[in-house]
Amino acid sequence: MDTDLTEIKPIERRADTIMMFTSLEGRHVVISESQSKPDNSKTSSWAHYISHVHVKFGCPVTLLVICQDEATARWAAEPKTIGLPGRPTLVIHAVVLGPHNVPVIIDLAEAVNDVVLTMFSALTHALSEEVPAILEVLADALDTTDTTSAGHIAEQTEVGLGNTDARRIWRELMATKTYRYQSEYAQMLRAEGEARGAAKTLLLMLDDRGVVVPGAVRERISSCTDAALLEIWFKRAIHATSLSDIFGVEDERREEG
């Protein structure tokens, strides 16, 4: 076999989160992965992440696996081996967090005392009935720490919750409440919400005025996230009798065509 292990064709591999920590002992990288179910194909992926980061940064690497059910957590905690049975060449021992070993934190004082543990409480209990209360105290606790760290934790929470109802709850908290630390992502969510509301109001006005709005134009208005542009359209629509009064004749022809 060819001894050249250079990868000419890029292979896309993306970990969920990679964090670099620096202390008096030096640098340390933590690769964080959210795992929703047992998947033996992860052995090769995790081995690649660890070796790649270790070669790139030349420092210790920890694999942190976050699970939302105990069965997956116990699977993830089992050593993952590459090599012959009984003679593995490489063994992966992940640090695993799950609902069985992370407490439910719904007390604000406790959350303020350890916001990172509260974040892990939210991630590991994302499928439980307690998660709305956990997310509420996490959001409030983050407001008591520095804005940079709080912003990172808020974004890590968003990523770690995955495709769950808990993510929707977290997004609503970020979009409807005002916190000092709110990340650019949270601010974007709020702006998108305001734009959707403005677009809906504009369409209702046009319907009330009897202005025919073709499907393509309706979609253009509904999908617009530029608040300033929507405001311009809204002002024009107040006295508009046709789409050309809002978008211009050429624009109207293009949309209808």
NORWOHU-V617237 format. One record per run of one state. SS is the DSSP state (H for helix, E for strand, C for the rest). FROM is the first residue (numbers start at 1). LEN is the number of residues. If there is no record, write none. Layout:
SS/FROM/LEN  SS/FROM/LEN
This chain:
C/1/16  E/17/7  C/24/2  E/26/10  C/36/6  H/42/16  C/58/2  E/60/8  C/68/2  H/70/8  C/78/2  E/80/5  C/85/2  E/87/6  C/93/2  E/95/3  C/98/10  H/108/6  C/114/1  H/115/10  C/125/6  H/131/12  C/143/4  H/147/14  C/161/4  H/165/12  C/177/7  H/184/25  C/209/6  H/215/9  C/224/3  H/227/11  C/238/6  H/244/4  C/248/1  H/249/8  C/257/1
